[in-house]
Amino acid sequence: MMEQILQFFRRLFGIKSPNSSIPQGEDTPKGLEDAADIIEEEVVSLEEEPRPEATFRTRSLESAAETVDIDATFEESLNSITITTPRFLWCIDNGHGRLQDGKRSPIFDDGVTQFEEWKFNRDIVKRVASKLEDIGVQVFVVVPEDDIGSATVERSNRANQQPSPLGLPKIFLSVHSNAAAISGWNDGVTGIETWHFPNSTQGMPIASVFQDELVKRFPEWADRGIRSHLPGSHKIFTVLQVPQMPSVLTENGYYTDRQQAAELMKDEVRQKIANAHIAAILRIEQEGIENLPLYHKRMVIA
């Protein structure tokens, strides 16, 4: 099994342009920042097909059914990878900043501990970017500083304006954790979801890979599928509208659920989340966008 994984990573990655993206100008109507801003949601349509286990597993880096610890094998295999011809420039956005109000869990029962999303997002992105840079994937961390607020349009503009080495096409990835309440705990609402721009022929398959890799590592967390808003909705997330490139946003668990918030503060859980993002990026680097299958659970939210 290890040799198969190593052979997978030893394939050379050719530069290949993806299908045309959906450009969005700076004067595009601005939406919300992320899924945590949605107070109520109404599912307009739900497509759920039998999960294509064989298809995803043959294209995945490792199968949970074939090993007890998927990430131990995965992390070992990463040490043998060098990418000499990257396919994309990954503009990775660690959502929110220290100066932004909210985006924090209620204080735990000890009266001290609190989950802060900006710290979580930066921790995940740091782990992802560091490993990808070691491997040879082209990465641009959109918001390296801590002392920033929301600045959603600025984040997107930074990605738009970033020069791309060798003229590589760009992909925008925004990393978040979710919330289901304005204040107070909202236990019982948990899970993983990945958002894309409405009807994006590139965003949907990209989101599919991230959702697949995350759910594979956290089968006990609710699978909330890949999601989008209705075309033209005022709720479309700003960081999915403004980037002039395919863009997706991952929501990694709910910090308004006591149990899940506690999990999200553990180092080993954060590393699994980072590994899922790394695995998804490497799959897209290896296969390109046009060859990716769509996720079996797709939702449109009003």
N, C-alpha and C positions, 0 to 999 in steps of 0.2 A: 504493500500500500504506500509506504514512504517513497519508493522509487517512482511510482505512478504520479505522486504529487510533485516530486522533483522534476519529472519529465514535463509535467504541465507548466511549471514555472520556467523551464529552460527554453520554451518556445520563444522565438524572436517576435517582438511586437513591431509590426510595420506601421508607418504613419499612414493614416487613412482618414479621409474627411467623412464625418457623419452626414446624415440627411440634414437638409437646411433647417436651422433653428427658427424659432419664432421671435424676431427682434421686437423689443419693447423700448420705446423711447423714454427720455427722462420726464416728458410731460404726460406719460401714461397716468390715468387716474390711480391714486394710491389706495391700497386696501389696508387690511390689518397686518400685524407683524407676524404672527404665527397662530397655530391652532389654540394656544392658551387664551387668546383674546376672544374666542368664540364663546358666548354665554350659552346660547341654545343653538342646536343644529337640527336640521331636518333633512333626512336622507331622501333625495329625489329619485335616485336609481341605485340599485345594487346588482352587480353582476358577480355571481359566485359560481365557479366551476369546480369540478373535482380537482383537488390539488394535483398538479402534474409531477408527482414524486420522481419518477424516473428521469424526466427531462431536466428538472432542476438539479437533481443529485448528480447526474453525469456532468453537468456544467458547473457544479459547485466545487469548491476547493477540497471539501471533505464531507462525508456523510455522517450525521449523528448516529445512524443505525450501524455504522461500521467501526465506531470507536467510542469509548466511554468519555474521553476528554477530547473534544474536537479541537480546542484551542492549543493544547499542548503539542499536538502534531502540527497544527498550522503554524505556530510560532517557531517551531524547530525548522520547518521548511522555509520560512522567510529568510533564514540566515544564509541560504544557498542561492538567493535570487539577485541578479543584476539585470536591469532593463537598460538596454543600450539605445533603443529607438522608441521612445515614449509616443503615445498616440494623442494624448490630450494635455492641456494645462488645467489642473483642478484648482478652482478658486473656492477655498474652504472658509466658510463664515462661521465663527463661533458667536452665535446670536446673543444679543443683549450686552450690557456692560454694567460695571459696578455702580455707575451714576444713575441707572434707570430704577425708578420706583417699582415696588412689587417684585414679581418674578422670584419669589421666595416662598418656602413652605411656612406653615405655622411653626412655632417653636415646639419642640418635642417636650415630653413630660419632665425631662430633667431640668427644664427652665433655661437651657443654654443652647442646645444643639438646634441648628436650623439649616435646611438645604437652601443654597443660593444658586440659581440657575446659571448665572454668568460664570461662576467658578466651575461648575460642572461642564458647561459647553467648552470652556477654554482647556480644561483638563483633557477632555476627549479629543479635541482638535490637536492639541500638542502631541498626544500619543500617536495619532494618525499621521500627522505631517512629518514627525521625526522619522518614523519607520519608512514612509513612502520616499522621503528624501534619501535615506540610506540605500534604498533599492534602486532609485533612478527615475521614479515617477516625478513629473513636473508639478510642483505645488506652489500656490500663492496663498498665504494665510491673510485673509482680508482684513481682520481686525486684530493686530498683534497687541495693541494696548488694552489695559484694563479700565482706565478712567474715561469711559465713554458711556453714553446713554443708549438710546435705541438706534438712532441714525440709520434707519433702514435704507433710505435713498442714497446716503453717502456710501454705505456698504456696497450697494449695487454698482454705484458709479466707480468705486475703486476697482471692482472686478472688470467693469467695462473698459477702463482706461489702462489696465495693467498690460504692458507689452507681453506678447506670447512668443516664447523662444521657438525658432524654426517655423513660425506661423502656425503653430498647433491650434486646433479649435479648442474652445474653452467649455468647461462645464462648471456650473455654480452649485455648490453643496452647502446648505445651511443646517447646522447641528443644534438641536434643542432637546429639552425635556418638557413634558406637558403639564397642564394644570386644569382642574375641573371645578374651580371655585375662585371667587374673588378674595375671600377671606375664610379662614377656618379649614378644618380637614374635610375632605369629601371622600371617605373611605368607600372602596368598592369599585371606583372608576379607575381602571388600570389599562395598561397595554401599550402596543407599539403601532404607529402609523407613519406612513411616508406620503408626502404631498407633492404634487406636480402641477404645472400650469394647465388650465383646462384644455382638453383635446390635443395636447402636445404629443406629436408622434414620436418625439425623442424623450420627452419627460416621463411618459408612462413606462417604457421599458427600463429606463434608468432607475426610476422609483421602485420598479418591480424587483430589481436585483438587491437593492438595499433592504427592502422589506423581507425578502427571502432570507438573506444572511442574518438579519436580526432575529427573526422568528425562529430560525433554525437553532440559534444559540439560547433562546429564551422560550422554549415551547410551553412553559407554564404561564407565560404572560399572554394576555388577550391579544389575538391577531386582529387588528382593526383595519387591515388592508391598506392598499394604496388609494389616495383620495385626491379629489379636486373640487373646486367650486364650479357653479354654473358659469359658462362663458358670459362675460360682461357683468358679473356680480361685483358689487362694491366691496365684498368681503375677501376677494382674492388677495393673498398675502403680497405685500409690497416686494419682498425679496424674491418672489416668483414672477413679478411683472416687469421690473425694471432691468434686470440683467439681460444683455443682448446675447444670450446663449441659453442652451437648455439648463433648466434649474429645478432642483428638488430640495425638499426640506424634511429632515427626519425628526420624529418626536419619539424620544427614547424613554418610555415609561412616564408615569404620573407622580410628581412630587407632592401632590395633594392627597395621596393615599399614604397613610402612615407606614404600612409595611413596604410599599414600593419605594417610598422616599428613603427609608432606612437602607434598602438594597442599593439604591443609586449612590449612596455615600461610601460603599465598600470598594476598595481598590480592585479586587478581583472582578467585580461586576463591571466597573468602568473599563477594565482591560478587555473584557468580552465584548462590550459595546464598540470599543475602538477596533478590535479585531474584525468585527462584523463589517465596519466601514472600510477597513483595509481590504478585506476579502472582496467586497462588492466592487471597489475601485479596480482591483487587479483583474476581476472577471471582465469588466467593461474595457479595460486596457487590452486585454487579450482578445476579446471577441468583437469589439466594436459595438455600436449601438443597434445597428439594423438586424443583428443576429440574436438579440436577446428576447426571450419569451416574456409575455405579459404575465403579471401575477394573477393568481386564480381568484382573488377577491378585490374587486374594484368598486369604489363608491363615489357618487356625485352628491355633494352637500349643498343645500340651498344657502 
